[in-house]
Amino acid sequence: MATPLDAVTSIHKAFRIDMAEIDGAAYKAAAGGSDLSVVVDRLRFFSEILRWHANGEEEAVFPTMDRVAPLVARPYLLDHRELDMMTEGLARVSATSDPLITARATASLNTHLRIHLDKEDAHLYPILRERTSADEQASIVGTMARGVPPERMPELIRWWLPLVGLDDREVTISVWKALIPEQVFVGMKPLIQDTIGQDWAELTRRITGLA
């Protein structure tokens, strides 16, 4: 059965996949095979989503960890500060329109982010699952979700769901269905259906009451 924190680890997967693709596109641009402006546009949106996510962890996840497992969250917060410097640096280097400098920066961000997310999934979130109640976990995820500007939620959905597989879509949408007010979720369903296309039929089979 899906738990609220599964939606967080699902977005971690999307971050890994998208950042790896962005890094690959930057490499191709540096090798003369593609347009750097596409990379810059993707990086701009990716950095926004990453900031929303990091802010949510700092507001809800890390304070809870300080309570249930003191000293654990601090290294992850330091990772966030490093990621802040990297994304701010990417904005500057991308403005130079130098493909080689941009490719070096995306490679560094891709590596650091992957290691950071892997550690969170293997260490931080398992502790959180073990030492907090389902209600506490739902509150954490709710706080993180409220950090996304409501008018940007359709963009987030269109970015997130295509990057993950059917199982993760099932988990994520099950969590949304359980946590989001029914009238709001009903309004989201056409967007979800349009985003995932043919997978919608399978999800309605897997998730009771989705259709």
C-alpha positions as CSV (number, residue, x, y, z in Angstrom):
1,M,0.0,0.0,0.0
2,A,1.3,3.5,-0.9
3,T,2.3,5.8,1.9
4,P,2.6,9.6,1.7
5,L,6.4,9.6,1.7
6,D,6.3,7.3,-1.4
7,A,5.3,10.4,-3.4
8,V,8.5,12.1,-2.3
9,T,10.7,9.3,-3.4
10,S,8.8,9.2,-6.7
11,I,9.7,12.8,-7.4
12,H,13.3,11.9,-6.5
13,K,13.3,9.5,-9.4
14,A,12.0,12.2,-11.7
15,F,14.7,14.5,-10.6
16,R,17.4,11.9,-11.4
17,I,16.0,11.1,-14.8
18,D,15.5,14.7,-15.9
19,M,18.8,15.9,-14.6
20,A,20.6,13.1,-16.4
21,E,18.8,14.0,-19.6
22,I,19.7,17.7,-19.2
23,D,23.3,16.8,-18.6
24,G,23.3,14.6,-21.7
25,A,21.8,17.4,-23.8
26,A,24.4,19.8,-22.5
27,Y,27.2,17.4,-23.5
28,K,25.7,17.2,-27.0
29,A,25.6,21.0,-27.2
30,A,29.2,21.2,-26.1
31,A,30.1,18.6,-28.8
32,G,28.3,20.8,-31.4
33,G,25.4,18.5,-31.9
34,S,22.4,20.5,-30.5
35,D,21.1,23.9,-29.4
36,L,22.2,25.2,-26.0
37,S,19.1,27.3,-25.6
38,V,17.0,24.1,-25.1
39,V,19.3,23.1,-22.2
40,V,19.1,26.5,-20.6
41,D,15.3,26.5,-20.8
42,R,15.1,23.0,-19.2
43,L,17.6,24.0,-16.5
44,R,15.6,27.1,-15.6
45,F,12.4,25.0,-15.0
46,F,14.3,22.2,-13.3
47,S,16.0,24.6,-10.9
48,E,12.5,26.0,-9.9
49,I,11.1,22.6,-9.1
50,L,14.2,21.6,-7.2
51,R,13.9,24.8,-5.1
52,W,10.3,24.1,-4.3
53,H,11.2,20.6,-3.2
54,A,14.2,21.6,-1.1
55,N,12.2,24.4,0.6
56,G,9.5,21.8,1.4
57,E,12.1,19.4,3.0
58,E,13.6,22.3,5.0
59,E,10.2,23.3,6.2
60,A,8.7,19.9,7.0
61,V,11.2,17.0,6.7
62,F,14.3,18.3,8.4
63,P,12.6,19.7,11.5
64,T,10.8,16.4,12.0
65,M,14.1,14.6,11.6
66,D,15.7,16.9,14.3
67,R,13.0,15.7,16.6
68,V,13.0,11.9,15.9
69,A,16.7,11.5,14.9
70,P,18.9,14.4,16.1
71,L,21.9,15.3,14.0
72,V,20.8,13.3,10.9
73,A,19.3,16.2,8.9
74,R,22.3,18.5,9.2
75,P,24.4,16.9,6.4
76,Y,21.4,17.0,4.1
77,L,20.9,20.6,4.7
78,L,24.5,21.3,3.8
79,D,23.9,19.4,0.6
80,H,21.0,21.8,-0.1
81,R,23.3,24.8,0.3
82,E,25.7,23.3,-2.1
83,L,22.9,22.6,-4.6
84,D,21.8,26.2,-4.2
85,M,25.3,27.4,-5.2
86,M,25.3,25.0,-8.1
87,T,21.9,26.1,-9.5
88,E,22.8,29.8,-9.0
89,G,26.1,29.1,-10.8
90,L,24.3,27.4,-13.6
91,A,22.1,30.4,-14.2
92,R,25.3,32.5,-14.6
93,V,27.2,30.1,-16.8
94,S,24.2,29.5,-19.0
95,A,23.9,33.2,-19.6
96,T,27.4,33.1,-21.1
97,S,26.2,30.8,-23.9
98,D,29.4,28.8,-23.6
99,P,28.4,25.1,-24.2
100,L,31.6,23.7,-22.7
101,I,31.2,25.7,-19.4
102,T,27.5,24.8,-19.2
103,A,28.3,21.1,-19.8
104,R,30.9,21.0,-17.0
105,A,28.4,22.7,-14.6
106,T,25.5,20.3,-15.5
107,A,27.8,17.3,-15.0
108,S,28.7,18.5,-11.5
109,L,25.1,19.1,-10.6
110,N,24.0,15.8,-12.0
111,T,26.5,13.9,-9.9
112,H,26.0,15.8,-6.7
113,L,22.2,15.7,-6.9
114,R,22.2,11.9,-7.7
115,I,24.4,11.2,-4.7
116,H,22.3,13.4,-2.5
117,L,19.0,11.8,-3.5
118,D,20.4,8.3,-3.2
119,K,21.4,9.1,0.4
120,E,18.0,10.5,1.2
121,D,16.2,7.5,-0.2
122,A,18.6,5.0,1.6
123,H,19.0,6.7,4.9
124,L,16.9,9.8,5.7
125,Y,13.4,8.7,4.5
126,P,13.6,5.2,5.9
127,I,14.3,6.7,9.3
128,L,11.3,9.0,8.8
129,R,9.0,6.2,7.8
130,E,10.1,4.1,10.9
131,R,9.8,6.9,13.5
132,T,6.8,8.9,12.4
133,S,3.1,8.1,12.2
134,A,1.1,8.0,9.0
135,D,-0.6,11.2,10.0
136,E,2.7,12.9,10.6
137,Q,3.9,11.7,7.2
138,A,0.7,13.0,5.5
139,S,1.3,16.4,7.2
140,I,4.9,16.5,5.9
141,V,3.8,15.8,2.3
142,G,1.0,18.2,2.6
143,T,3.3,21.0,3.7
144,M,5.7,20.2,0.8
145,A,2.9,20.2,-1.7
146,R,1.7,23.6,-0.5
147,G,5.1,25.0,-1.4
148,V,4.3,24.6,-5.0
149,P,2.5,27.8,-6.4
150,P,-1.0,26.6,-7.2
151,E,-0.9,28.2,-10.7
152,R,2.3,26.1,-11.4
153,M,0.8,22.8,-10.4
154,P,-0.2,21.8,-14.0
155,E,3.4,22.4,-15.1
156,L,4.6,20.2,-12.3
157,I,2.2,17.4,-13.2
158,R,3.2,17.6,-16.9
159,W,6.9,17.4,-16.0
160,W,6.7,14.8,-13.3
161,L,4.4,12.0,-14.5
162,P,6.0,11.4,-17.9
163,L,9.4,10.9,-16.3
164,V,8.3,8.0,-14.0
165,G,6.9,4.5,-14.8
166,L,3.4,3.1,-14.3
167,D,4.1,1.8,-10.7
168,D,5.3,5.2,-9.6
169,R,2.4,6.9,-11.2
170,E,0.1,4.6,-9.3
171,V,1.8,5.4,-6.0
172,T,1.8,9.1,-6.6
173,I,-1.7,9.4,-7.8
174,S,-2.9,7.2,-4.9
175,V,-1.2,9.5,-2.5
176,W,-2.7,12.6,-4.2
177,K,-6.2,11.0,-4.1
178,A,-5.9,10.3,-0.4
179,L,-4.5,13.7,0.7
180,I,-6.0,16.3,-1.7
181,P,-9.6,17.5,-1.1
182,E,-11.9,15.6,-3.3
183,Q,-13.2,18.6,-5.2
184,V,-9.7,19.7,-6.0
185,F,-8.6,16.2,-7.0
186,V,-11.6,15.8,-9.3
187,G,-10.4,19.0,-11.1
188,M,-6.9,17.5,-11.5
189,K,-8.0,14.2,-13.1
190,P,-8.5,15.5,-16.6
191,L,-5.0,17.0,-16.6
192,I,-3.5,13.7,-15.2
193,Q,-5.4,11.7,-17.8
194,D,-4.2,13.9,-20.6
195,T,-0.6,13.8,-19.4
196,I,-0.3,10.0,-19.1
197,G,-2.5,9.1,-22.1
198,Q,-3.1,5.3,-22.5
199,D,-1.8,4.5,-19.0
200,W,-5.0,6.1,-17.6
201,A,-7.1,3.0,-18.3
202,E,-4.6,0.8,-16.4
203,L,-4.5,3.2,-13.5
204,T,-8.2,3.3,-13.1
205,R,-8.0,-0.5,-12.9
206,R,-5.3,-0.3,-10.2
207,I,-6.7,2.6,-8.1
208,T,-10.1,2.1,-6.7
209,G,-12.5,5.0,-7.3
210,L,-10.1,6.8,-9.7
211,A,-12.4,6.6,-12.8
